[in-house]
Amino acid sequence: MAGTKACSILITGANRGLGLEMVRQLVEGPCTAQKIFAGCHSPQGPQSKALQDLAEKYPDIITVVPLDTTDPSSIKESAKMVGSQVGDKGLNVLVNNAGVLAHGKMQDTSADDMLCAFTTNVIGPMSVTKEYLPYLRVAARSSGEPGMSCCKAAVINISSRLGSMSSIPQLYSIFPAFSYSISKAGLNMLTVYAALELRKDEILCTALHPGWVRTDTGGEQASMEAKQSVEALLKVMSSLNEQHHGGFLDYAGNTVPW
Ligand SMILES: NC(=O)c1ccc[n+]([C@@H]2O[C@H](COP(=O)([O-])OP(=O)(O)OC[C@H]3O[C@@H](n4cnc5c(N)ncnc54)[C@H](OP(=O)(O)O)[C@@H]3O)[C@@H](O)[C@H]2O)c1
């Protein structure tokens, strides 16, 4: 991250949208990382070409990691691969970015839609975090730094304002996304639980809202470009400390109400 020691970072869902932009800025922008693991559901698929091109340009920094965050064996394999590369320095940052969105109100939503949202947006981040914990712990122990930060060890969950219960009455009529909202509220609770459990390990856990961003998820009408959102997110990430542990912040660093 900006102005800190070089670090290692894993980003899930890194082949397009915010994840891809984060990889791009971490390798080409002012916020640098020494080792970037770009988690990707289908590395050989047509939607991964931009990531593969970037990885070819920076082979010493970017490693494309096959990672379907809903598949336990894929998560395990990816962790083995990343663990063998980070060695005794561990993994500094895990960004749980992969997510799915379905539009619709309660009456348009089936049990299967709910299951799909929960599988990717809650169970995925939970399973990935648990599998990568040993490497995050190694990073926290080997850093020698006091307190908590992204250059030491951190889990960043990319949540959404649509998961904020107090914001939904204003957002409901503009953007009804029943299964998504409930799953992101679940991700927020996951962040709070993880923060309580991982405090003793000094692994920072924070949920971030990236803004309404023009990606496949955000849609054409969104108010921000991915570039702007990621610039802001990386700035916020580099400023996080123990005061933000278990918190929910937006891309400008403001606290989002639960
Ligand atoms: N854009 C916004 O306005 C906005 C607002 C608030 C929060 N967010 C959150 O920001 C995060 C990134 O979204 P985005 O806007 O960049 O959306 P996006 O462009 O649609 O990208 C979603 C990413 O998630 C990946 N993904 C989905 N399921 C996966 C799985 N099972 N395993 C691995 N990867 C998986 C996709 O991979 P494939 O290409 O393989 O499908 C893709 O890389 C999401 O968590 C989203 O909820 C976005």
The ligand as a Tripos MOL2 file, in Angstrom:
@<TRIPOS>MOLECULE
LIG
   48    52     1     0     0
SMALL
NO_CHARGES

@<TRIPOS>ATOM
      1 N1        -19.9470   -2.0290   -8.7680 N.am      1 LIG1
      2 C1        -20.6060   -1.5340   -7.7400 C.2       1 LIG1
      3 O1        -21.3470   -0.5300   -7.8410 O.2       1 LIG1
      4 C2        -20.4780   -2.1830   -6.3760 C.ar      1 LIG1
      5 C3        -21.0760   -1.5450   -5.2920 C.ar      1 LIG1
      6 C4        -20.9620   -2.1150   -4.0350 C.ar      1 LIG1
      7 C5        -20.2540   -3.2890   -3.8800 C.ar      1 LIG1
      8 N2        -19.6940   -3.9060   -4.9510 N.ar      1 LIG1
      9 C6        -18.9630   -5.1560   -4.7290 C.3       1 LIG1
     10 O2        -17.6800   -5.0800   -5.2890 O.3       1 LIG1
     11 C7        -17.2180   -6.4020   -5.5920 C.3       1 LIG1
     12 C8        -16.6850   -6.4320   -7.0220 C.3       1 LIG1
     13 O3        -17.7700   -6.1530   -7.8820 O.3       1 LIG1
     14 P1        -17.5880   -5.4810   -9.3110 P.3       1 LIG1
     15 O4        -18.4020   -4.2560   -9.3060 O.co2     1 LIG1
     16 O5        -16.1600   -5.4350   -9.7080 O.co2     1 LIG1
     17 O6        -18.3990   -6.5580  -10.1870 O.3       1 LIG1
     18 P2        -18.0550   -7.3800  -11.5030 P.3       1 LIG1
     19 O7        -17.3330   -6.5500  -12.4910 O.co2     1 LIG1
     20 O8        -19.3570   -7.9750  -11.8720 O.co2     1 LIG1
     21 O9        -17.0410   -8.5070  -10.9830 O.3       1 LIG1
     22 C9        -17.4300   -9.5300  -10.1230 C.3       1 LIG1
     23 C10       -16.2160  -10.4270   -9.9460 C.3       1 LIG1
     24 O10       -16.5540  -11.4650   -9.0140 O.3       1 LIG1
     25 C11       -16.1070  -12.6920   -9.5830 C.3       1 LIG1
     26 N3        -16.8020  -13.8400   -9.0460 N.ar      1 LIG1
     27 C12       -18.1440  -14.0510   -8.9070 C.ar      1 LIG1
     28 N4        -18.3510  -15.2750   -8.3960 N.ar      1 LIG1
     29 C13       -17.1290  -15.8450   -8.1960 C.ar      1 LIG1
     30 C14       -16.6680  -17.0860   -7.6990 C.ar      1 LIG1
     31 N5        -17.5250  -18.0220   -7.2870 N.pl3     1 LIG1
     32 N6        -15.3410  -17.3100   -7.6230 N.ar      1 LIG1
     33 C15       -14.4660  -16.3680   -8.0170 C.ar      1 LIG1
     34 N7        -14.8130  -15.1900   -8.5280 N.ar      1 LIG1
     35 C16       -16.1390  -14.9320   -8.6170 C.ar      1 LIG1
     36 C17       -16.3340  -12.5300  -11.0830 C.3       1 LIG1
     37 O11       -15.6330  -13.5230  -11.7900 O.3       1 LIG1
     38 P3        -16.1760  -14.1200  -13.2170 P.3       1 LIG1
     39 O12       -15.7690  -13.1540  -14.2870 O.co2     1 LIG1
     40 O13       -15.4680  -15.4400  -13.3140 O.co2     1 LIG1
     41 O14       -17.6630  -14.2260  -13.0900 O.co2     1 LIG1
     42 C18       -15.8000  -11.1180  -11.2520 C.3       1 LIG1
     43 O15       -14.4090  -11.1360  -11.3300 O.3       1 LIG1
     44 C19       -18.4160   -7.3240   -5.3710 C.3       1 LIG1
     45 O16       -18.2970   -7.9540   -4.1110 O.3       1 LIG1
     46 C20       -19.5990   -6.3740   -5.3750 C.3       1 LIG1
     47 O17       -20.6910   -6.8530   -4.6380 O.3       1 LIG1
     48 C21       -19.7870   -3.3760   -6.1960 C.ar      1 LIG1
@<TRIPOS>BOND
     1     1     2 1
     2     2     3 2
     3     2     4 1
     4     4     5 ar
     5     4    48 ar
     6     5     6 ar
     7     6     7 ar
     8     7     8 ar
     9     8     9 1
    10     8    48 ar
    11     9    10 1
    12     9    46 1
    13    10    11 1
    14    11    12 1
    15    11    44 1
    16    12    13 1
    17    13    14 1
    18    14    15 2
    19    14    16 1
    20    14    17 1
    21    17    18 1
    22    18    19 2
    23    18    20 1
    24    18    21 1
    25    21    22 1
    26    22    23 1
    27    23    24 1
    28    23    42 1
    29    24    25 1
    30    25    26 1
    31    25    36 1
    32    26    27 ar
    33    26    35 ar
    34    27    28 ar
    35    28    29 ar
    36    29    30 ar
    37    29    35 ar
    38    30    31 1
    39    30    32 ar
    40    32    33 ar
    41    33    34 ar
    42    34    35 ar
    43    36    37 1
    44    36    42 1
    45    37    38 1
    46    38    39 2
    47    38    40 1
    48    38    41 1
    49    42    43 1
    50    44    45 1
    51    44    46 1
    52    46    47 1
@<TRIPOS>SUBSTRUCTURE
     1 LIG1         1 GROUP 0 **** ****
